Amino acid sequence: MDHKLFPIQGLIEFLPRVFRDERGCFLETFSLKWFAPFGLEPHFVQDNQSVSRKGVLRGLHFQCPPHAQGKLVRVSSGRALDVAVDLRKDSPTYGQHAACVLDAEKHNLFYIPEGFAHGFVALEDNTTFLYKCTDFYAPAAEGGIRWDDPALGIDWGISAPLVSPKDEVLPLLEHFTSPF
């Protein structure tokens, strides 16, 4: 297992060992052991899946405390640009983001701890996005910020994403009070 750390504390990309032969491949898609070197023991309680066509953008979402969620995300088919925005009030990187291209051929995973808004854009048709969550979905705890907020400066790599009406009306960072 290899990993990559990001300039924003807490974000980790995991690169599992993939064993390939003439039959195909085998890999671990999760092990709690991966987190031990970072002093983390996330307790995942729910798995989610979405399938998106190329150009679908979902986010930027989070769950407010006490239902805040850490996430371990990956794609099992296709590719996605995954983005995490730091919403931790006391963080020196508050309002900054990091991006990770998730690729089904690469089999990489991206860990996003509590305190981040999260979103992704599908870079290919039939991108299957999988995520493990550290808390259950709670509709009353839903929150988000605008995916196209100029203050965030996120380059999604596409010009006209397909975004839900709900995501189009999320607040800008400057009009947002972080619960984290």
Secondary structure, 3 states (H helix, E strand, C coil): CEEEECCCCCCEEEECCCEEECCEEECCCCCHHHHHHHCCCCCCCEEEEEEECCCEEEEEEEECCCCCCCEEEEEEECEEEEEEEECCCCCCCCCCEEEEEEECCCCCEEEECCCEEEEEEECCCCEEEEEEECCCCCHHHEEECCCCCCCCCCCCCCCCCECCHHHHCCCCHHHCCCCC
